Amino acid sequence: TGTALGVPGLQLKRKLRALWEVTCPASPADPEMVARALGSLSHEVGWRFLNSLRPAMVDFGEQQLEGVVDVARTVVDVQQALAGRVHTMPLSVVIAVEARDLGKVRIATLPHVNGSDVARFAKRAIADGTTVCTSDWRGYRILRRMGYSHAISPRDNPPRAMRLHHVSRHMRGWLW
């Protein structure tokens, strides 16, 4: 059927264990861990299973984030094979998380780390009238001009930091 539970030849118990490994907050999912949960030693089995989860993911444009949304930029080191050698490259991303239990998440790459790229992301990912909480980086100032209620969160705001760190940590696991 193209979904993770539709993978033929796997017991439901193993499939559910693999889904738990993907969604468990203790550590980000990686293909080896998922393969082990499925009863395989093959890295490729883990990747196939993770890719089968993609249809279940929300389409970016389907539903914008609302209410109070935490936004942050981060840099992730991505390994890429070029000409037979592995190179590590920094990838700038922006993360937006609804500030509520089981809130939706949006992530996008930033071609350039500037206010206009953040503004394009916000326009696609965050509904008008939303309160956007960010750090005091000057690139976020454009959000107020776009009509968002912009709040600067103190650096020691534990709930905000935990939500963004949780998403960032899991995102890094998916990229490696």
C-alpha positions as CSV (number, residue, x, y, z in Angstrom):
1,T,0.0,0.0,0.0
2,G,3.0,2.3,0.1
3,T,2.8,2.9,3.9
4,A,4.9,1.6,6.7
5,L,2.2,-0.8,8.0
6,G,1.8,-2.1,4.4
7,V,5.3,-3.5,4.2
8,P,4.7,-7.2,3.3
9,G,6.2,-10.0,5.3
10,L,6.7,-8.1,8.6
11,Q,4.9,-8.9,11.8
12,L,2.7,-6.2,13.1
13,K,4.5,-6.2,16.4
14,R,7.8,-5.5,14.7
15,K,6.2,-2.7,12.6
16,L,4.8,-1.0,15.7
17,R,8.1,-1.3,17.5
18,A,9.8,0.4,14.5
19,L,7.2,3.2,14.5
20,W,7.9,3.6,18.2
21,E,11.6,4.0,17.5
22,V,10.8,6.7,14.9
23,T,8.5,8.7,17.3
24,C,10.2,8.0,20.6
25,P,11.4,11.3,22.2
26,A,14.4,9.6,23.8
27,S,16.5,9.6,20.7
28,P,16.2,10.5,17.0
29,A,15.4,7.6,14.6
30,D,18.2,6.3,12.4
31,P,18.0,3.6,9.7
32,E,20.1,1.1,11.7
33,M,17.9,1.4,14.8
34,V,14.7,1.0,12.7
35,A,16.2,-2.0,10.9
36,R,17.0,-3.7,14.2
37,A,13.4,-3.0,15.4
38,L,12.2,-4.7,12.2
39,G,14.4,-7.7,12.9
40,S,16.9,-6.9,10.2
41,L,20.6,-6.0,10.1
42,S,20.3,-4.2,6.8
43,H,20.7,-0.4,6.7
44,E,18.6,-0.4,3.5
45,V,15.6,-2.0,5.2
46,G,15.6,0.8,7.8
47,W,15.8,3.5,5.0
48,R,13.0,1.8,3.1
49,F,10.8,1.7,6.2
50,L,11.6,5.4,7.0
51,N,10.8,6.4,3.4
52,S,7.5,4.5,3.6
53,L,6.4,6.9,6.4
54,R,6.7,9.9,4.1
55,P,3.1,9.7,2.7
56,A,1.9,10.0,6.3
57,M,3.7,13.3,6.8
58,V,1.7,16.6,6.5
59,D,2.0,18.5,3.3
60,F,3.7,21.8,4.0
61,G,1.0,24.0,2.4
62,E,-1.9,22.0,3.8
63,Q,-2.3,23.7,7.2
64,Q,-0.5,26.7,8.6
65,L,0.6,27.0,12.2
66,E,-1.6,29.0,14.5
67,G,-1.8,30.4,18.0
68,V,1.6,30.9,19.5
69,V,4.5,29.7,17.4
70,D,8.1,29.4,18.4
71,V,10.6,30.1,15.6
72,A,14.4,29.5,15.5
73,R,17.2,29.2,13.1
74,T,19.9,26.5,13.4
75,V,22.7,25.0,11.4
76,V,22.9,21.3,10.8
77,D,26.0,19.5,9.5
78,V,24.9,17.3,6.6
79,Q,27.2,14.6,5.1
80,Q,27.1,14.4,1.4
81,A,29.0,12.1,-0.9
82,L,30.8,14.0,-3.7
83,A,33.2,12.4,-6.2
84,G,33.6,9.3,-4.0
85,R,34.4,11.3,-0.8
86,V,32.2,12.2,2.1
87,H,32.0,15.9,2.8
88,T,30.3,17.6,5.7
89,M,28.4,20.7,4.7
90,P,26.5,23.2,7.0
91,L,22.8,23.5,6.2
92,S,20.9,26.5,7.6
93,V,17.3,25.6,8.6
94,V,14.4,27.4,10.2
95,I,12.1,25.6,12.6
96,A,8.6,26.7,13.6
97,V,6.7,24.8,16.4
98,E,3.2,25.4,17.7
99,A,3.5,26.2,21.4
100,R,1.0,23.6,22.6
101,D,0.9,19.9,23.3
102,L,1.3,17.9,20.1
103,G,1.6,21.1,18.1
104,K,2.4,21.0,14.4
105,V,6.0,21.6,13.2
106,R,7.3,23.1,10.0
107,I,11.0,23.0,8.9
108,A,12.6,24.5,5.8
109,T,16.1,25.2,4.5
110,L,17.3,28.7,4.3
111,P,19.2,29.6,1.1
112,H,20.6,32.7,2.9
113,V,20.4,33.5,6.6
114,N,18.5,36.8,6.4
115,G,15.1,38.3,7.2
116,S,13.7,38.0,3.7
117,D,14.2,34.2,3.6
118,V,12.6,33.9,7.1
119,A,9.7,36.1,5.9
120,R,9.1,33.7,2.9
121,F,9.1,30.7,5.2
122,A,6.7,32.5,7.7
123,K,4.3,33.4,4.8
124,R,4.0,29.7,3.8
125,A,4.1,28.1,7.3
126,I,2.4,30.5,9.7
127,A,-1.2,31.8,9.6
128,D,-1.8,35.6,9.7
129,G,-2.5,37.0,13.2
130,T,-0.3,34.4,14.9
131,T,2.0,35.3,17.8
132,V,5.5,34.4,16.7
133,C,8.1,34.0,19.5
134,T,11.7,34.3,18.5
135,S,15.2,35.2,19.7
136,D,16.3,38.9,19.4
137,W,18.1,38.3,16.1
138,R,17.4,41.4,13.9
139,G,16.3,39.3,10.9
140,Y,13.1,38.4,12.8
141,R,12.0,42.1,12.9
142,I,10.3,41.7,9.5
143,L,7.7,39.5,11.1
144,R,6.0,42.4,12.8
145,R,5.8,44.3,9.5
146,M,4.2,41.3,8.0
147,G,1.3,41.5,10.5
148,Y,2.4,38.9,13.0
149,S,2.4,39.7,16.7
150,H,6.1,39.3,17.4
151,A,7.3,38.5,20.8
152,I,11.0,38.2,21.7
153,S,11.5,35.3,24.1
154,P,14.1,35.4,26.8
155,R,17.0,33.0,26.2
156,D,16.2,31.2,29.4
157,N,12.6,30.3,28.4
158,P,12.7,26.5,29.1
159,P,9.4,25.4,27.4
160,R,10.3,27.2,24.2
161,A,13.9,25.9,24.3
162,M,12.7,22.4,24.9
163,R,10.2,22.3,22.0
164,L,12.8,23.7,19.5
165,H,15.6,21.5,20.8
166,H,13.4,18.4,20.6
167,V,12.6,19.1,16.9
168,S,16.2,20.0,16.1
169,R,17.5,16.9,17.7
170,H,15.1,14.6,15.8
171,M,15.7,16.5,12.6
172,R,19.5,15.9,12.9
173,G,18.8,12.2,13.3
174,W,16.8,12.1,10.1
175,L,19.5,13.9,8.1
176,W,22.4,11.6,9.2
